[in-house]
């Protein structure tokens, strides 16, 4: 019997009991959230089921959608996903480069560099994105510069979001303490090495969450590029087939679902990246 007693698990400490209770609360919270999502999705699906609801003397009809149209045209609308993703990825890469350069310029003590970065941010933030897209697509040809709809859209989105994201990058760079920079200089690091090895890794950990939010917003704003009429992305395809067959409701619902799914996937990937970068803090 003494040997059997030794094989039993030792009693848990107070800290372990508190940790187990926290895990149970988190699991219960996630379950409740998932259940609520399921109920809300069921209600949303029911509202578009075309069913009739009778409450006492009141009768309500839910929205009727043409499922045959959806099944016939879903492939055509989904064909714009590739172009939407391509525009979004190219635009965010351009925006990140411009945002970093603008942030460094705003932290510079060189008057022309500081003035250039602040002028860029002020000009871009002071004009609508819709105007900027048409400026690059319609106005530049008068100067002999002809850009395709995709290139004009990427350039406008990159410049626009780069201006807004510059504040995120500036805050991230400023969050690195002055003492760390001085310690790097004391160790013999050059300014370039200090920026690459000390400042940027810590600044990126601060900047990734808001940058991810900007990427999600840019993915949806890429629909504005369809206004040029020469970029066959998701929104362009949805509006075209919806107008042609007088089924705008069904076409726009399909586009909304595609955008929603992309947003959910990007949010999930953002969460993974944030968790990976915050391992040191934990």
N, C-alpha and C positions, 0 to 999 in steps of 0.2 A: 504493500500500500504506500510505503514511503517513496518508492520509485515512481509510482503513478502520480503522486502529488507533485513531484519535481517536474513531471512532464507538462503539467497544466500551465497555461499562460499566467504570468504575474498580473496582479491587479493594475488597472490603468491609473496613471497619475491624473491629477486635477487638470493639468494642461492638455493631456491627451483626451480627456472627457470633453473639455471645452472645444477642442478641435473637431471631434466627432460630431458634437452638437452643431457646430458651424457648418460642417459639410452637409448634415441633414437639412438644415435650414436653406442652404443654397440649392440643394436638389429639389426641395419642396417649392422654392421660389421659381426655379426654372420650369417645373411641372405646371405650376399655376399660370405662368406666362404662356407656355405652349398651349394649354387648354383654352385660355382666353383668346389667343390668336386663332385657334381652330373654330371657336364659336363665332368670332367676327368674320372670318372667311366664309363660314356657312351662311351667315346673315347676308353678306355681300352677294354671294352666289344666288341666294334665294331672291334678292331684289331684282335680279336680271333673269329670273326663270320664267316670267310671263304668267305666273300663277295669280289666282284671284283670292283676295283675303276679305273675309266677311267678319266684321265685329259689330254685333248687334244689328242696327239698321244701316250701318255704314259698310260700303263695299269699295275696296281698293284693288286696282290692278297693278301688279308689278311690271317692270319693264320687259318687253318682249324683244329678244334679239334673234337675228337670223343665223342659226347655227350652220346652215348649209353654206352660206357665204363665208363664214369663218373657216370652215374646213377647206373650201376651195381656194381661198386667198391667203391662208396663213403662210404658205411656203413663199409666196411673192413678197409679203411684208417682212418675213424673217430674213430674206435675202439682203436686207439693208443692215443687218447686225454687223457684218464684217466691216462695212464702210464706217459705221458709227464708232466702232471700237478703234479702228485705225485712226480716225480723226482725233479721238479722245487721247489715245496714247501719244501720238506725235505732238499734240498740243500741250499735254502736261509735261513732256520732256523739254519742250521749248520754254514753257513757263517756268520750270524749275531752274533752268540755266539763267534766264533773265532775272528771276527773283533773287538768285544768289548774287549775281553781279550788281543788281540794284541795291541789295542789302549791304554789300561791301562798300558800295559807293556812298551810301547814306552814313556809314560809319567812318568814312575817310575824312582826313583833315585837309585834303587837297581841295581847294575851292572849286576848280572846274569840274572835277570828278563828282563832288558832292552836288554841285548845281545840275549836272547832267542827269544824275540819278533821280533827284527830286523833281526835275522838269518832266522826265519820262513818267514818273508815277502820277504827278498832278495832271498831265495831259490825258493819259489813258483813263484814269479814274474819273476824269471830268467829262467824258463822252460815253454814250451808250455802246454796248457791245454790238447791237444791231447796226448802228451807224458805221462802226469800224469794219464790219464784214463787208458792207456795201461800198465803203471807201476803197478798200483794197480790190474789190471785184469790179466796180463800176467807174470809180474816179481815176484810178491810176492809168487806165488805158488812154486817157486824154494826154498823159505825159509819155506815152509810148511804152508803158509797162503793162503787159497783159499777163494776168495770173489766172490759173484755172480756179474753178469754184472750190475744189478741195484745198489747194494751196492757200487761197485767200482766207478760207475759213480757219485753217490751222494757224496761219500767221495772226489773224485777229484774235483768236482764242488764246494763243500763246502770249501775245502782248498784253491782253486784257488781264488774264489770270496771273501773269508774271508781276504786274503792277500791284495787284492785291496781295499776292503771296510774298512780296518783298518785305512787308511788315512782319510776317510770320518768321521769315529767315532772319530778319534784323533782330527780332526779339530772341530767337534761338542763339544767335551769335553773341548777343549781349548777356545771355544767361550764364555764360562761362566766366567764372571769376577771374579778376585781374591777377590774383595770386598765382593761378595756374600758368598764365602766360609768362609771368615773371620767373616762375620756377623753370619753365621750358627754356627761357633765355639763359638762365643761370647754368643749365645743363649743356649749353652750347648749341641749342637748336636754332636754325635760321627761322625767319618769319614764315617762310613757306612750309617748313617742317612743323612748326608750331600749329599752323592753321590745319594742315593735313592730319596730324597725329593727335592733337589735343583738342582744338576748338571744334572742327567740323563733326567728329564722331559724337560729341556731346550735344552740339546744336541740332544735329539731325534727329536725335532721340526726342528732343523737345518739339521739333517741327513736323515730324511724321504724322501725328494724329490730325492736326488742322490741315496738313497737305492732303491727307487722304480724303477729308471732307471736301476740299476744293476739287479733287479729281472726280468725286461722285457728282458734284454740282456741274463740272465741266461736261461730264458724260451726257447729262440732260440738256445742257445749253448747246451741245453740238447740233441739236435739232434746228437751231437758228440758221445753220449753214444751208439747210434745205431751201431757204428763201431765195438763194441764187438761181434755183431751178436746174442746176447742172450737177448737183451732188445727190446721187440716188441712195441716200442713207435711209434709216428706219422711218423717220417722220415723213420724208418725201414720198416713199412708197405707200405709206398708210393714207395720206391725204389724196394721193393720185387715184388709188383704187377705190377709196371711199366716195370721192366725187363722181368718178366715172360710172359707178353702179348705184349711186344714191344710198349708200350704206355707210355714212360717215360715223355713226355711232359704233357699229361693230368694228370698223377699221381703227378708230381711235382707241377703243377698248383694248384691241390686240396690241397696239403700239404701247399703251400704258402698261400693260402686263409685261411686255419685253423690257421696258425701261425699269420697271419695279424689280424684276428678277435680276437684272444687271446690278441695280443698286444693292440688293441683298447680298449678292456674291462679292461685290467690292467691299461692303461693310464687313463681311466675314473675313476677307483677306486682310483688311485693315486691322481687325482685332487680333489676328495671328501675328502680324508684324509688330503691333504695339506690345503684345505680350513678350515677343522675342527681344525687343529692344529694352524692355523694362526689367529684364531678368537681374541685371546688376542692382537695381533699386530694391527688389525683393530680397 
